[in-house]
């Protein structure tokens, strides 16, 4: 197991106040790659050093500390420039990793689907390309004449060309998979069945809530980024009505731009939702900051205008829950719900809230279709969702969920269906 030293550099008063919580999050990310945290180091600076970020004196102090603690890994809670990373690695007796590289490593370990693996590889190559460098005699650049290139320069150019070629190939494969996914989304859009996306800060409890709603057994773990590949399942009501629920990758503050770019096709799934459930870890001391980070990403990907339900999770961990709701407020009011995905408390309230949002413009039609009109069944199924059928020789009894305007021309006598909520 690697032994890691964590470094947080504060460049403002706000960052100084948040140093402990930032280091806690960095420690969780570090443990997610299987490393043990042996020390946390803080530094306050007005501006970063262009060459080493932390300054030469701090580098010497860090080198002695790494040798004393037998550290194999130095993890920065910042994104380092290629020059800074190279300078630090030349001066320190341990591998240097910045925040983006750490997150990319976690994603590489968690990705399971072909698309997820391609997206992670693309992000890692985009991160690596500007950081290509050579060391030692193998990458030296002998020769002094014009147009003279040493073996090191030639090797670097070959590496760059190989990576750029691989990036082009991966983008082509992701585009192909994206077209297939877009076709699936198009088919879902034609269906009247609504889709709900679960989003939230990593480890907020999305997958546990997904299981509680869908009664599935999706993988859950206290580890960060336990879910990378989107999962779609059906959530049913007692009367047979249902909606589709999608679990998505967890968000994080300052999510690396390489990941946002690589996972854009996956994030587009969220934009096609009829409703978004933002799962918030109510037991986290940083729940407000985490919620803000998630909703900033939603706005960035163009999902800011989709109906949003804030689901405050983990109420079972709060001792004084009687003061959780303000006077006169009830669970589910004003687009919010309070739940424990672990114990199931509040789940029925959440489902009632979602039903009211998702099906407010749909109606339930119960009618008898004469035998001579059976040919309408395929078209009826395209315009609504047939929940129940009971056939007899001369007629078919149907229970149909649909928007009234979508079936009025087919069934004018049943244009006023029963409200669903």
Secondary structure, DSSP 8 states (H G I E B T S, - for coil): --EEEEEEEE-SHHHHHTHHHHHHHHHHHHHHTT-EEEEEEEEE-SS-BTTTBS-HHHHHHHHHHHHHHT-SEEEESS---HHHHHHHHHHSSSEEE-HHHHHHHHHHHH--SHHHHHHHHHHHHHHHHTT----TGGG-----STT---HHHHHHHHHHHHHHHHHHHHHHHHHHHHHHHHHHHHHHHHSS--EEEEEEBTTSSHHHHHHHHH-------SSTT---S-EEEEEE-TTS-EEEEEE---B-TT--HHHHHHTHHHHHHHHT-SEEEEEEETTSTTHHHHHHHHHHHHHHTT-TTS-EEEEEE-GGG-S-GGGSS-TT--TTGGGEEE--TTT-TTHHHHHHHHHHHHSTT-EEEEEEEEGGGGGGHHHHHHHSEEEEEEEETTEEEEEEEE-HHHHTTT-GGG-S-EE--
